[in-house]
Amino acid sequence: MTETPGRLADEAGRILEEYGGRRVSTWATLGRYDFIVVVEAPDDKAMMQISAKIGAGVGADVETLPAVPSDEFMAGL
């Protein structure tokens, strides 16, 4: 990561776009995770492909957490 941070971010961005996704925001964090990247994808299948491809292609550990707006979640209860 310290030797080629731009290359890794560029490759992840290319994979994201390949499957119709887009980066919403990114945070560098201290603790369990180094980065948190919020992305949007067309659907869950596309997000699964994005996560798998980034994990394999960039060599990063990826954890995907699907999210919905809290008002939609509450309405669904």
N, C-alpha and C positions, 0 to 999 in steps of 0.2 A: 504493500500500500504506500509506504513512504517513498519508494523509488518511482512509481508510475501512477500516482493518484488520478491524474487526468485521463490516462488511457483506460483505467478501470471504469471511471464514471462515464466516459464516452461510449464504451462497449455496452454498459448496462443501459444507457439511453437509447442506443441503436436497437437493442433487443426489445425494449419497451415499445418503441415506435413501430417495430416490425409487426407487433401483435395488436396495434391500434391503441396502445396505452399512452398516458402522458403523466409526467411528473408534476405533482401539485406543489410539494414543498420538501425540503430536506433539512434535517438537523444533525449536527455532530453532538454526540452525547458522551458522558463519562459514566462508567459502570458496565453493566452486562452487554450493552450494545454500543458499537462505535458510531453508527449512523441510524437514523430513522428516516425513511423516505416514504412520503405519502404519494400514492399514485392512483390514477383512475384507469380502469380497463373496461372494454366493452361488456364483458360478462365474466362469470367465474371460470369458465374454460380457458379464456384468454389469459386470465390472471395465473392460472395453474401453469400454463405454458411459459409465461413470462418468468415466474419464480423458478421453474425447473431450469430454464435456459440460462438465466443469470447465475444461478447456483453452480451450474456445470461450466459455463463459458467464462465467467469472471473468477470463479473459485471462491465465492463468498458463501457464508452460511446465511440462508434466507429463511425468514419466518413470515408467513403471510397471515394477516389478521383481517378478515373481511369486516367491514364496518358499514353501518347504516345510520342515517341521522336519528338522533334520540327520539324525536317526535314520531317518526315512522315506527321505531321499535316499540314505543309505548302504545301506539295505536294498534299494533299487531298483537298485543297482549290481550 
